[in-house]
């Protein structure tokens, strides 16, 4: 059912400053239309009761199915200012000469709070002015008149944003189309309060510290370009609590090849407030990328900095061993990250070299522990963990997850290497100085990776084959060089009695050999039993080489433990590997 009310505000018969409400006709879907006109030289102010309005796309629906559609006329042509729902920030909409308000209500709608007021004022000299008032941090999306159709030519539309002094605003253009102009140009004009004229393709202002106006101006459009989309704009405005007086330095001057990203933390579907990060006074974004070699002054428009994280990636390249001369290079983390207010989530080093150059990773002071089920890394206690990956142009596999305070002194890797330092949520960044990795580019090695295990105080060392979740890649060979502490023997034990795979091509081997003996050692194929327990009395090698297993069958996964026992003074050291 439709109800039409015509109001002539040009002759004095207009209910000014009176709240107009729809009739309470329960049980019926109905639409109330107020057609309000005034003189050409006057504007109309359409006011809305709390909880005010928010704009939606014209193809969308309000959750309660209660919607306002507001339009005006330009030279006898109707233009839709927008479609609106309740619970927003839009308090008033000003139009020139004529306004039409259509309020659509479902049969069970509650009409309380749906009042409209009319005020007759002087000319606004533009299509419309939309006023938004903010009392708390918010993110609003707005559309140009007639969206997604073309904005009327030679017209201007203004949005006025009002918010408290302790807040700041940023503007982001989400989508726009441009007209084909024959005279003048389309643009956006800001009153901040100083006037700033920008193109739609420009980076829009952020870190706006006081209430401001934004105007969209169209040009004189080429009418012969009938297939052109014309001018349209969809943009968002974020109002945040301001930390304008807090500047945080980020010194990346000596970090060649480093890329730092400050972004919103992933919370799945959980809603989190928008945070805006600024480098300088107006260069702001919700996702900021910084390059090494520069010094930055960072500020935030954000109520809760815990919703942000920092990730960093540094590329280290060597194309000639003599020229690059990278030996025992410390993988240092810039000191600026320690006192930075945003959590460092990960720091990645990519070590890149040609095929004939390999990489060596050394933990000088703390050594590394491999994360295994029998002895997992506790990231909260140690402050961080490492993921280490080996890669070529065709494939990549994960050697494992590691943490400080273990027995792995050195890792040599044949191909390119990625090292990812991961910091747990709310981790203590003061523990980062214990991070102690050094890298070298070295001559080519044949095996995919070799671990040097040099136990210090551990009673038992636990090791497992790389890429544990998916199994050791086809044809990959990995070795461990294991030394023994003084006056101790090592008891070697496998996690299962067979390799438990079936090879389609090649054979899989386990090879155990004491380093001081040139004998054959112990060799086991994938179809043979592994030794149950071996007592070792000097440094030894463990090598595991994979075949190509049948598709759909188990992948090669082996765990090894070495328990170190005190040698009694009267014990005879008889080395017998057979």
N, C-alpha and C positions, 0 to 999 in steps of 0.2 A: 504494500500500500504506500502511495506517495502523497506527501503533503507539501504544497508550494506556498511560500509566503513572499510577497513582493513588498520591499521596503524602499520608499523614495526619501533619501536623506538630503536631497537638494531643495526641498520645499518646506522643511521644518517638521514634517510628519514622521520623524525618525525616532525610535526609542533609544536615544543616546544614553550611555552609562547605565543601562538597565540589562540585567542578566536574562538572556532568552534561553528557554529550555524546551526540549521536545515534550509532547504530550505523552502521558503514561497510558499507553494503549497495549496492555499485556496480551499475549497470545497471538500477536501479529508481527510478521516481518515488515518493517516500514522504513521509509526514507523521508527525512525532513529536508527541504531545500529552502534556504533563505537567499533570495535574489536582492542584492542591496546596491542601489545606485546613488551617486552624488554628482555634483557638477564636475566639469572637466578639469577645473583648477583646484580640486580638493582631493584629499586622500582619505581612505578609510582605514581605521585601525581595528582589526578583529582580534579580540582578546579571549583567552581560553582559561577555564577554571583549572585549578590544580586537580590531578597531577600533571597537567600540561600535556604537550603532544610530542611525538617522535615521528620522523618521516620514514616511510618504507617504499620499496620499489612498487610501482603501480600494478605489477602482476602478483604481488604478495598479498597475504591476508593477515589481519590482526588476530592475535590468539583468541580474543573474546568476540571476534567478528563485528566489533564496533569500530567504524572508520569514518574519518572526515576526509572529504575531497574538496579542495579549495581551488578555485580558478578565478581568472580575471579576463578582461577584454583589452585588446589593442587594435584600434582601427576596425572595430566590429568583428574581429577574429578572437575566438576563445582560446586561452592558454591555461593549461593545468599547472598551478603552482606546486601541487603535490598531493599525495595521499598520506594520511597521518593516523596513528593509533594513540592511545592514552599512554601515560607513564613515560614522559620524555622531558625535554628541557625547553621546548619551544613555547614561549609565553604569549607572543603576539605576532601577527602577520599583517603588514601594511600593504595595501594595494592602491592603485590610482584609479579613481573614477567609478569603478564597478567591481564588486566582489560577489562570488556565488559560493555558498557553503552548502554542501550536501552531506548530511549526517545519516549514515546507514546503521540500522539497529536490528538485531535478530529478535525473535519473538520473546525471548526470555531475558533480554538485556535489562540491567539496572540503570536507570537514567540519572541517578544521583551523580553529581560531579561533571555533568556534560553541558554545563552552561556556556554561553557565548555572549560577549559584550561587544558593542559597536561604539566607536568614537569617530567623530568627523573632524578632520584636521586639515592643515594646509597641504599643498601639493608635495608629493615625494619625488616627482620628476624622474621616475623609473618604474619598471614593471612591478616590483615588490621589494619589501624589506622583511626578512625573517629574523626575529629576535630570539636568542637562546640565553637562558640564565642557568648558571651552574653553581651548586652549593657544595659539591663533592667531586672527586675525580670521576671522569666519565669519558667514554668514547662514543661519538655520534657520527652517523653517516648521513650525508645530505645530497640532494640531487638538484640540478638546474631545472627551471620551469620547462614543462612539456617533455621531460625525460621519459623514454630514451629518444624521443623525437627532437627536432631541431629547436633550439632557443630562438625566439623571434629576432629578426635583424634589427640593427641599430638600437637595440634595447639594452638596459642594464638591470641587473638584479643584485641585491646586497644582502649579506648575512651579518648580523651583529651578535657578537659573543661577549657575554658579561660574566666575570668570575672573580673570586676574592683575590686579594693581594698576595696571599701565600701560595698561589697556584701559578702555573705557566701552561702555555698552549703550544701545540704543534699541528701543522696542517699537512696532509698527505693526499695527493690526487690519485685516486684509485683507477679511474678510467675516464677518458675524454675523447671526443671527436672534434675535428676542426672544420670550419666552413671554408668555402672558396670566396674570398673577398674581392670586391671591385673597388671599394673605398675604405680607408682606415684599416685597422687591424683589430682582431680579437685580443683581449688581454685580461689579466686579473690585477686589481688594484687593492693594496692593503693600506689601512690607516692604523699605524702601530705605536704612537699616533702619527708619526711622520709618514707621508705618502711613499709607497714603494710600488712601482709598476713592474709586473713580470709577465712573461709568456707562460702559456699552459705547460710547455715542455720544460720550463725551468724548475730547479729544486725549490720547493716552497718553504716558507719560513718555519722555524721551530724556535723553542726557547723564548716564546713571546710572553712577556712578564706582566702584561696588563690587558684589560679588555680591548678588543679591536674589532674593526669592520673589514670584511672582504667583499669586493664587488666583481662580478663577472660582466664584461662589456663585449657585446657582439659588434661586428662590422656591418657594412652594407653588403649583402650577400648577392652573388651572381645568380640571378633567377633562372638562367639558362642551364645551370648545373642541377637539374631536377633529381638526378640519381645520387647526388652527393649527400652524405648523412647530415651535414650542417654541424653547428656548435652544440655540444652537450658535455656535461661535467658531472661526475660522481666523485665526491671527496669525503674525507673523514677529518674530524677535529678531535684531538686528544687533550683533555684537561687533566693535569697532574699536579701533585704537590711539588713545589720547586725547591731544588737544592742549589740554586743559582750561586750562592756565596761559597759553595764548597767546590774547590778545584783539585783534582787528583792528577799528579804528574805520572806519565808513563814514558820512561826513557828507553827508546829503542834505537838510539843513535849508532850503537856498535853492533846491531843485529842485522847484518846483511842477509837477505834471503828469507827473512822472517815475515809471516803474515799472521796477524792477530785479529780474531773476530770476537766481538762482544755481542751477545744475542740473548734472546729470551730462552729460559730453560724450558725443556719439554715436560709438560704436565699431562700429556694425553688429552682427554676431553675436559679436564678440570679447568674452570675459568680462572685466569690470572689477569690482574690489571696490566695495561700497556705500560711499558717503560721506554723512554726515549733517551738515547745516549748522544752526547754532543762533543765534538772536537772543535773548539772555538765557540763563538757566541751563537751562531745560527746554523752551522753545518751539523745537523742532527738527523738521527734515524733510529728506528727500533732495532736495526741490525747493522752494526758498524764494523767495517773492515779497515784495519790499519796496516800500513807497510813499514817494515824495518828501515832503519837509517834515518829516522826522524824522532823529534821530541814532541810529545803530545800533552795538552792540558785538557783533561776529560771532566765533564760535568754530567749530571743526570737529572732528568725530569721523571722521577720515579718515587713512589711511596715506599716500595719494598725492594731493596737491591738484591735480596735473596732470590728473586725471580729471574735474575740474569746470571749468565755464566760467561767465562772467557775460555776460548780455545786458541791454541797457537800452533803453527806449523812452520818448520824451518827446513829448507832444502840445502844440503851440503853435497857438492859435486866434485868429482875428481876424474879428469879425462887423461891425465898423464901422471904417473907416480912421482917422477922427478920434479915436474912443474908444480903440482899442487902441494906436495910435501906435507900431507896431513898425517902426523904421527902423534898418538896419545893426546888428541884434541879433546878437551873437556866439553861435555854437553851441558854447558851452563844455562841456567834459567835466569833471565834478567831480574835483578833485585827489586825492580819496581813492582813485580807481581806479588811480592811478599806482603807489602803494605797496601795493595790495591783493594778497594772495598768490595769488588766483585769476585766471587769464587773462581779460581782457576780450575777448570774441569779436566783439561787434557793439554799436554804439550808434546808435539810430534816432531821427530827428526826423520827426514827422508835422505838416506845416503845413496847416492846415485853414481855409478861408474860403468865403464864399458865391460864387456864379457871377460876380458883378460885381467881384470882387477877385482880382488875380493876385499872383504871388510872384516875387521877385527874389533870386538867390543870387550873392554876390560873394566872390571869393577875393582878399583885399586884398594880401597880400605874396607868396604863392607862385604864384598863378594855378593853373589846372588843366590837366592833360594827359588827353586821351581815350585810353582803352585800345583800340588797334587792332592788327591783326596785324603791320603794318609797324613799329610802335613800341609794344610792350606795356608796361603798368605792371608794375614789379617791386615787389610788395607787401613783400617782405622788405627791400629796400633803403630804401624810403621809409617803411615802418612800417605803412601802412594804405592802403586804397582806399575809394572811395565808389561806391555804386550809387545813382543818382538816378532816381526814377520819377514819372510824372505820372498822376493818377487823377481820375476823376469817379465819380458813383454807379453808372455803368454799365460803365466800362471802366478799364483801367490799362495803361500801356506804359512800358517802361524806356528812358530817354534814353540810358543807357550807363553804363559803368564809368569812373571818373576817379581820378586821383592827383595829388599836388602836383607843382610844378616844370614847368608847361607854359605855354600861351599863352592859355588861356580865362580871361578876367577876370570875365565876368558871364554868368549864364544867367537869362533871364526865361521864366517858365512860366505859361500861362494858367490852369491848373486847380490842384487840390490837389497837394501835393508830398510825397514820402517820400524822405528822405536817409538812407542806411544806411552808416555807417562800419564797415568790416570790417577786423579785425586778423588777420594770418596766425597760424597755429599756432606757438606759441613766439616770437611777435613781441616786439620790444623796445618796451615801453610808454613808455620814455623819449623816444621819437620823437613821441609824441602831442602835445606842446606845439607842434609845427610845424603841426598841424591849424589851419586858418585860414579858416573859412567864416562869412560874415555874411548874414543874411536880412532882407528887407523885404517888407511887404505893400504893393502898389502898385495903381494904377488898372488897369482891365481892358485886356488886349491881345488882338488878334483871332487871331493865330497861336498854334498850340499851344506852340511854344517858339522863342526867339531866343537865339543865342549871340553874345557879343562877344569877338572874338579879337584880342588885342593882343600880338604877339610881342615878347619881350625879347631873348633870346640864341639862340633856336632857329634853325637854318638851314632846317629843313623842319618844317611843321606838318601832321599827319595828322588828318583828320576823317572821320566816317562817320555815316550816317543813324541815328536812334534805333531801338531794338528790333532790333538787328542779327541776332540768331539767328532771328527769325521774320519780319522784314521790316517796313517802315514801315506803320503801321496805315492803313486805308482813309481817304481824304479828309484826312489829316493834312498840315499845312504846317509846315515848319521853315526857319529862316533863320539865316545866319551873317553878322555884320558884321565884316569883316576889315580891319584897319589894317596899314599897312606901316611897318617901322622907317625911320628917317631915312636918306636916300641909298641906299635899296634898292628894287628892284622885286620883284614877286612873280610867280612862274611857276605858274599854276594848271593842274592836271592831274587828270582823272577816272580812276578805276581801271578803267573799261571804256568802250567806244565808244558804247554805247547803254544806255538804262535797262532794257531787256530784260524788259518786262512787256507784257501785253495787257489793255486796259481794257474792262470790261463796261459801266461807267457813268462818265461824266465823262472828263477827260483829265488826264494827269500832265505836269508841267512842270518844267524847270530854267530858272531866270531868273538871269542874271548882270548886274549893273549897277554901274558906278562911282558912288560916292556924290556926287561933285562934278558929275556930269553929269546933266541932266534928259532925256537921250535915251532911246531904247527899250532899249538894251543888247542882250544876246543872250538869246533865248528858244528853247528846244527842247522838243518834245513827246516822248512815250514812243516814237513810231514814227520819230523822226528821230535822225540821228547827233549825238553830243555833240562839242563842240570837242575836238580832240586836245590842244592846248596853248594857253594864253592868257597873254600877258605883261601884267601890270597895274602901273600906275605911280602909283596913288593908292588910297585906301581904297575898298573895294567890298563889295557884297552878293552872297551866293549864296543863292537860295531854291529849295527843292525842295518841290513840292506833289504829293500822291498822288491817284490816282483810286480806283475800286473795281475791282480786277483780277478776271478770271474765276476762279471757284472751281476750285481744283486746279492753277492755273498759278503761275508764279514770282511772288514778292513783290518789292516795290521795295527794292533795297539798292544804295546808292551810297557809294563812298569817294572822298575828295578830298584831294589833297596840294597845299600851297603852298610852293614853295622860294624863298627870299629871296636875291637876287643883288645884289652891289655894283654901283652905277651908276658907270660911268667918267666922269671929268670932262668929256670931250668928247662924251658921248652926247647926242643930241637926243631930248628926251622928247616923242614924238609919240603921243598917245593915240588909238588907232583901234580902236573896238569895232564890229565889223560881222559 
